[in-house]
Amino acid sequence: MNLSEKWKQPLLIASIFLGIFYLPVGHARFDNALLEALHLAKWYAREHVLLCLIPAFFIAGAIAVFISQGSVMKYLGAKANKVLAYGVASVSGCILAVCSCTVLPLFAGIYRMGAGLGPATAFLYAGPAINVLAIILTAKILGVEMGIARALGAVIFSIVIGLSMHAIFRREEAEKAAAQMVLPDDEAKRKLWQNGLYFASMVGVLVFANWGKPDAATGIWAGIYGTKWLLTAGFAAALGLMLVRWFGVALWKVLLTATAAAGLAYAFPEQPLVAFSAGMLGLTLFTATDKGETGEWFASSWGFAKQILPLLLFGVLIAGALLGRVGHEGLIPSEWIARAVGGNSLQANFFASFAGAFMYFATLTEVPILQGLIGNGMGKGPALALLLAGPALSLPNMLVIRSVLGTQKTIAFVALVIVMATLSGLLYGTLFA
């Protein structure tokens, strides 16, 4: 045993002891930061795990089990038509309307099934960035030009980031493409339209269960919000029917789950999450106990959950401790951030991009946060920079991306987002000063 190995363990123990010995318990800001971490984790568990992540895990598991690797490679692989691959990936957010954490299981699913690094990272950025509701809300509250700039910037970003990732790691992509050429074609068990309807039903459940309440009490968005749970139930019923007809799931299992969910919806009309939870529990039980295809579906979904969920919750705790929730303080005072993003300097735009990349934004919350920051002197350029970097990245998001792509590719992806957001904010701030 060399000297460094001999002292490694004692130094680690001493460091942990000193950290605990000098732990600033009793200081108001530190104690409040710990509470904020727990509050944010509690909110995340209630609002995102059941409604967002569990459906996303099932979709990711379904991609791995029911979609042939040849199909993924044909449309999103390293040798796929670039216009089609990047076109599909860059507008995915218009359909999904998910946050930076919910997109992760879907990204991991298509990447592991053979999608090229470029299209996969374009999808990873576009999923949470090109959210139709968020862009409309941005235009309404922060101005039409800000909404247009956000929409155009997000689409362009996703394509440029994907192409840049492909170029940076082109040697690995070339090796991956060569390996894919020798893989045999998988025989599809169902027709393309059947798989399309099956995935559309799951995406429908994910989208409408998470449909946010609009500011206006009337209009199409308010109308959809008023019927969101009926729409969610309709997509869930369609999914159940397809599982019986095309996947061989026993009819009594689906009927039992549907009856339990409907009964709870009737008993607790003001708490729709109860019925939704019953539906997800039923889906979990009858897939987990099946030994056929649906059993493989559950095993794949559970694999994604084991890998992703602990990293996300750990990241949410850290983000909550450092930055707190909306309207609450963490370890980093909010006035420091407001002071650093004033004006339109390169430094202000970089700080807005960097801070936005590490903060956690739930879907649509970035707009009221920015409204408050702009009221405190934030420049237009830094505001756009934060809008382009923030919703697509977060500390929890980065931890999971690293587990899928590795350290080098994660650093490259994060750096591209921050640099491009900084430059875009600087340009926008100059044009619309």
Buried (B, 14 or more C-beta within 10 A) or exposed (E): EEEEEEEEEEEEEEEEEEEEEEEEEEEEEBEBBBBBBEBBBEBBEEBBBBBBBBBBBBBBBBBBBBBBBBBBBBBBBBBBEBEEBBBBBBBBBBBBBBBBBBBBBBBBBBBBBBBBBBBBBBBBBBBBBBBEBBBBBBBBBBBEBBBEBBBEBBBBBBBBBBBBBBEBBBEBBEEBBEEBEEEEEEEBEBEEEBBEBBBBBBBBBBBBBBBBEBEEEEEEBEEBBEEBBEBBBBBBBBBBBBBBEBBEBEEEBBEBBBEBBBEBBEEEEEEBBBBBBBBBBBBBBBBBEBEEBBBBBBBBBBBBBEBBBEBBBBBBBBBBBBBBBEEBBBBBEBEEBBBBBBBBBEEBBBBBBBBBBBBBBBBBBBBEBBBEBBEEEBBBBBBBBBBBBBBBBBBBBBBBBBBBBEEEBBBBBBEBBBBBBBBBBBBBBEEBE
